[in-house]
Amino acid sequence: MEHYAPDIIYIDEAAAPYPKTAEIVARLPGLPVARVKDKAEALAALQSSASRIDAGKQVLFLTTQRGRFFKKCPGTKGQICCNYYVVNFATNCHLDCSYCILQGYYENNPFITFFVNTDDLLAELDAVFSEDPTRLFRVGTGEFTDSLAMDDITEFSKIVVPFFANRSNATLELKTKSDMIANLLALDHRGRVSVAWSVNAPRRIASEEPKTATLDERLRAAARCQDAGYQIGFHFDPIFYYPGWETEYHGVIEQMFAVVRPENVSWISLGGFRYAPELKPIIRRRFPDSQILCGEFVTCADGKMRYLKPIRLEIYRSMLAKIHRYGRHIPVYLCMDSPQVWRQVYGWTPNCDRDLSHLFDPRLTI
């Protein structure tokens, strides 16, 4: 994979006093460092850039989180959510996948941003989890960034994994397209942390995710984490539909279970490729050779474009049948699809999103 190598570090006034700021600067010796008053001053430096998105990814911006770190996954209108909570410790990602929704979110805020007030994050989580110790939380860190792609620089895993190791009513998922696992291997996670990989067909990784770890690299990393006692997850999201898709994606499943034991798989998610209409011109502009927008799409209740329903049903039924050859106990869920699709794939629909936390993470018991 392509390791993150920014051109410059911007530090705003609020971040300057924090120890984490000094730690990160020390890990990038020789890199220019600029002190700025706030984000607006940093953004002014990009005014002459032909592409704010591309230029912004070369800036590591250290700041503080003024709002809340911990939030319920927003889900999407009309689709079933898996009752997931997210910790937003950073924003944006240098891996730059062609379909990445962050291109639309951060076109006007394009920096790779890390929030250095990590003690505030832990205090917030402690308060939330302690307020109702009978409530169960399935938590991830990969909504607005990759959970591990910059872990060699931020060492965030060394902060968050020990914290969750001591929580009985919460589990943590670190979701990544990287193989940046060195820090994880020596940590005592006590079975409360899963490491999950977004996976795709190798041909699609090469064309749409070229800065990420290869499939072989991701699976080797998964095997090492398995050996270190972590539960493993996989996310087939997005799945692309094209001639020969089934053979290629089934091959990925075969490769997965050649290195990871089915009993160590916490969950697998399936999600067909989808995109917000406003993302289409960004993809066309930044990735003119990409073919992912070629297909039969329909506008769904949440305003996103998805493959036609018969196509999604074909994808999900085929993938589910293949995965179940390795064990029908493996939890497999659909990511952001409709109750009607759930029922036609599984024969049932979850009564509520909280049902899914217990279904897909058996560790969530008091």
C-alpha positions in Angstrom: 0.0 0.0 0.0 1.0 3.6 -0.4 2.1 5.0 3.0 1.0 8.5 3.8 3.7 11.0 3.2 2.3 14.6 3.5 4.1 17.6 2.1 3.4 19.7 5.2 1.9 19.7 8.6 -0.5 22.5 9.6 -1.1 22.9 13.4 -3.8 25.2 14.5 -3.7 27.2 17.8 -5.9 24.8 19.7 -3.8 21.8 18.9 -0.4 23.3 19.7 -0.3 22.4 23.4 -1.3 18.8 23.1 1.3 16.0 23.6 -0.1 14.1 20.6 0.8 17.0 18.4 4.4 16.9 19.4 4.5 13.1 19.0 3.2 13.2 15.4 5.6 16.0 14.4 8.5 13.9 15.9 7.5 10.9 13.8 7.8 13.0 10.6 11.2 14.6 10.9 12.2 17.1 8.3 8.7 17.8 7.2 7.7 21.5 7.1 5.5 22.5 9.9 3.3 25.6 9.7 1.3 27.2 12.6 -2.0 28.6 11.6 -4.7 30.4 13.6 -7.5 28.1 12.3 -8.7 26.0 9.4 -9.7 29.1 7.4 -6.2 30.3 7.4 -5.0 26.8 6.2 -7.6 26.7 3.5 -6.4 30.0 2.1 -3.2 28.4 1.1 -5.1 26.1 -1.3 -6.9 28.9 -3.2 -4.6 28.7 -6.2 -4.6 24.9 -6.4 -6.2 23.4 -9.5 -7.7 20.6 -7.4 -8.4 21.3 -3.8 -9.1 17.6 -3.1 -5.7 16.5 -4.4 -3.8 19.4 -2.8 -5.6 18.9 0.5 -4.6 15.3 0.8 -0.9 16.4 0.9 -1.6 18.4 4.1 -1.8 16.8 7.5 -3.9 19.1 9.6 -3.7 18.7 13.4 -6.5 20.3 15.3 -9.0 19.5 18.1 -12.5 18.1 18.0 -14.8 20.8 19.3 -17.9 18.8 19.0 -18.7 15.2 19.9 -16.4 12.3 18.9 -19.0 9.6 19.4 -22.2 9.4 17.3 -24.7 7.0 16.0 -24.1 5.9 12.4 -26.4 8.1 10.4 -27.6 5.3 8.2 -29.7 6.2 5.3 -33.4 6.9 4.7 -35.5 3.8 4.0 -32.6 1.3 4.5 -31.9 -1.0 7.4 -29.0 0.1 9.6 -26.9 -2.4 11.6 -27.0 -0.3 14.8 -23.5 0.9 14.5 -21.8 3.7 16.5 -18.8 5.7 15.2 -15.9 7.4 16.7 -14.7 10.2 14.5 -11.0 10.6 15.5 -9.9 11.8 12.0 -11.3 12.9 8.7 -10.4 12.2 5.1 -8.1 9.5 3.7 -5.1 9.5 1.5 -5.9 6.1 -0.1 -8.1 7.9 -2.6 -10.4 5.2 -3.9 -12.3 6.3 -7.0 -15.8 5.8 -5.5 -15.0 7.3 -2.0 -18.0 9.3 -0.7 -15.5 11.5 1.2 -14.7 13.3 -2.0 -18.1 14.8 -1.8 -18.0 15.5 1.9 -14.6 17.1 2.0 -14.2 18.9 -1.3 -14.3 22.1 0.6 -12.4 20.8 3.6 -9.9 18.6 1.9 -7.1 18.1 4.5 -6.2 14.9 6.1 -7.2 15.9 9.6 -6.4 14.3 13.0 -7.9 15.4 16.3 -5.2 15.5 18.9 -7.4 15.8 22.0 -7.6 12.1 22.5 -8.1 12.3 26.3 -11.4 14.1 25.6 -12.4 11.3 23.3 -11.8 8.7 26.0 -13.6 10.8 28.6 -16.6 11.1 26.3 -16.7 7.3 25.6 -16.3 6.6 29.3 -19.3 8.8 30.2 -21.5 7.3 27.5 -20.7 3.6 28.3 -20.9 4.2 32.1 -24.2 6.1 31.9 -26.1 2.9 31.0 -24.0 -0.2 31.6 -26.8 -2.5 30.4 -26.8 -0.9 26.9 -24.6 -2.5 24.4 -22.5 -0.6 21.9 -20.9 -1.9 18.6 -18.4 0.8 17.7 -16.3 1.6 14.7 -13.8 4.2 13.7 -13.9 4.0 9.9 -16.8 6.3 8.8 -14.8 9.4 7.8 -11.3 7.9 7.5 -9.6 4.6 7.3 -9.1 3.2 10.8 -5.5 2.1 10.4 -4.0 3.6 7.2 -2.1 6.3 9.2 -1.6 4.3 12.4 2.2 4.4 11.9 2.0 8.2 12.3 -0.9 8.7 14.8 -0.6 5.5 16.8 -4.2 5.9 17.6 -4.7 2.1 18.0 -2.4 2.2 21.0 -4.9 4.6 22.7 -8.2 3.1 21.7 -7.6 -0.7 21.8 -6.6 -0.8 25.5 -9.6 1.4 26.3 -12.1 -1.0 24.7 -10.3 -4.0 26.2 -11.6 -2.9 29.6 -15.2 -2.3 28.5 -17.8 -5.0 29.1 -20.6 -3.3 27.2 -18.8 -2.2 24.0 -16.8 -3.7 21.2 -14.6 -1.9 18.7 -14.2 -2.6 15.0 -11.1 -1.2 13.2 -12.0 -1.1 9.5 -9.3 -0.8 6.9 -8.0 -1.3 3.4 -4.5 -1.2 4.6 -2.0 -3.7 6.1 -0.9 -1.3 8.8 -1.3 -3.7 11.7 2.2 -3.6 13.4 0.9 -1.7 16.4 -2.0 -4.0 17.0 0.0 -7.2 17.4 1.4 -6.4 20.8 -1.8 -4.9 22.3 -3.9 -6.7 24.9 -7.3 -6.4 23.4 -9.0 -9.0 25.6 -11.3 -10.1 22.8 -13.1 -6.8 22.7 -11.6 -5.6 19.4 -12.2 -6.8 15.8 -10.1 -5.9 12.8 -12.0 -5.8 9.6 -11.0 -5.4 6.0 -12.9 -4.0 3.1 -12.2 -6.4 0.3 -12.8 -6.5 -3.4 -11.9 -8.4 -6.5 -8.2 -7.9 -7.3 -9.0 -6.4 -10.7 -11.2 -3.7 -9.0 -8.6 -3.0 -6.3 -6.1 -2.4 -9.1 -8.4 0.0 -11.0 -10.4 1.7 -8.3 -8.2 1.4 -5.1 -4.6 1.5 -6.4 -3.1 3.2 -3.3 -4.5 0.6 -0.9 -3.0 -2.7 0.1 -3.5 -5.5 -2.4 -5.9 -8.3 -1.6 -3.0 -10.6 -0.7 -1.5 -8.0 1.6 -4.9 -7.5 3.4 -5.4 -11.2 3.9 -1.9 -11.7 5.2 -2.5 -8.9 7.7 -5.8 -10.6 8.6 -4.0 -13.9 9.3 -1.5 -12.2 11.5 -4.2 -10.5 13.5 -6.1 -13.8 13.8 -2.9 -15.3 15.2 -2.8 -12.4 17.7 -6.2 -13.4 18.9 -8.3 -10.7 17.2 -11.7 -11.5 15.7 -11.8 -10.8 12.0 -14.4 -9.1 9.8 -14.8 -8.6 6.1 -16.8 -6.0 4.2 -17.6 -6.7 0.5 -18.6 -3.1 0.0 -18.9 -1.9 -2.7 -19.5 -4.9 -4.8 -19.4 -4.0 -8.5 -21.5 -5.7 -11.1 -19.9 -6.6 -14.4 -19.4 -9.6 -16.7 -17.5 -12.2 -14.7 -18.2 -10.5 -11.3 -19.4 -13.7 -9.7 -16.3 -15.8 -10.5 -14.0 -13.0 -9.3 -15.8 -12.3 -6.0 -16.3 -16.0 -5.2 -12.5 -16.2 -5.7 -12.0 -13.6 -3.0 -14.2 -15.6 -0.6 -12.1 -18.7 -1.3 -8.9 -16.8 -0.7 -10.3 -15.4 2.6 -11.1 -18.7 4.0 -7.8 -20.1 2.9 -6.1 -17.9 5.5 -8.8 -17.0 8.1 -10.7 -19.7 10.0 -14.5 -19.3 9.8 -14.9 -19.5 13.6 -12.8 -16.4 13.9 -14.9 -14.3 11.5 -17.1 -11.9 13.5 -19.2 -10.8 10.6 -19.2 -10.2 6.8 -21.2 -7.4 5.2 -22.4 -7.1 1.6 -23.2 -3.9 -0.1 -23.7 -3.2 -3.8 -22.0 -0.1 -5.3 -24.1 3.0 -4.6 -23.4 6.7 -4.9 -25.0 10.0 -4.3 -25.7 11.9 -7.6 -23.5 14.8 -6.6 -20.5 12.4 -6.5 -20.9 11.4 -10.2 -19.2 14.5 -11.7 -16.4 14.3 -9.1 -15.6 10.7 -10.1 -15.8 11.7 -13.8 -13.4 14.5 -13.2 -10.9 12.9 -11.0 -11.0 9.3 -12.4 -11.9 9.7 -16.1 -10.9 6.1 -16.9 -13.1 4.5 -14.2 -15.9 2.4 -15.5 -17.8 2.0 -12.2 -20.6 4.5 -13.3 -21.5 2.3 -16.2 -24.4 0.1 -15.2 -28.1 -0.1 -14.6 -28.8 2.2 -11.7 -32.0 3.4 -10.1 -32.7 6.3 -7.7 -33.7 4.9 -4.2 -35.6 6.3 -1.3 -32.4 7.9 0.2 -31.6 9.7 -3.1 -28.7 7.4 -3.8 -28.2 5.5 -7.1 -28.1 1.8 -6.7 -28.1 -1.2 -9.1 -31.5 -2.3 -10.1 -33.1 -4.5 -7.4 -32.9 -7.7 -9.4 -29.2 -7.2 -9.8 -28.7 -6.6 -6.1 -30.7 -9.7 -5.3 -28.5 -11.7 -7.6 -25.4 -10.4 -6.0 -26.5 -10.9 -2.4 -28.0 -14.4 -2.9 -24.9 -15.6 -4.8 -22.4 -14.2 -2.2 -24.5 -15.5 0.8 -24.6 -19.0 -0.7 -20.9 -19.0 -1.3 -20.0 -17.8 2.2 -22.3 -20.3 3.9 -20.4 -23.1 2.3 -17.7 -22.3 4.8 -20.2 -22.1 7.8 -23.8 -21.2 8.1 -23.0 -19.7 11.6 -21.0 -16.8 10.0 -23.1 -13.6 10.4 -23.7 -12.0 7.1 -25.6 -8.7 6.8 -26.5 -6.3 4.1 -25.1 -2.8 4.3 -27.7 0.0 3.7 -30.3 -1.8 1.7 -34.1 -1.9 2.0 -36.3 -4.1 4.1 -37.8 -5.6 0.9 -34.4 -6.7 -0.3 -33.5 -8.1 3.2 -36.7 -10.2 3.1 -36.1 -11.5 -0.4 -32.5 -12.5 0.4 -33.0 -13.9 3.9 -36.7 -14.6 4.1 -37.1 -12.2 7.1 -36.5 -8.6 8.1 -34.9 -7.4 11.4 -37.6 -6.0 13.7 -35.3 -3.1 14.6 -31.7 -2.1 14.1 -30.8 -3.0 17.7 -31.6 -6.7 16.9 -28.6 -6.6 14.5 -26.0 -5.7 17.2 -26.8 -8.9 19.0 -27.1 -11.0 15.9 -23.8 -9.8 14.4 -21.7 -9.6 17.5 -22.2 -12.3 20.1 -19.7 -10.7 22.4 -22.3 -8.0 23.2 -23.6 -9.7 26.3 -23.6 -8.4 29.8 
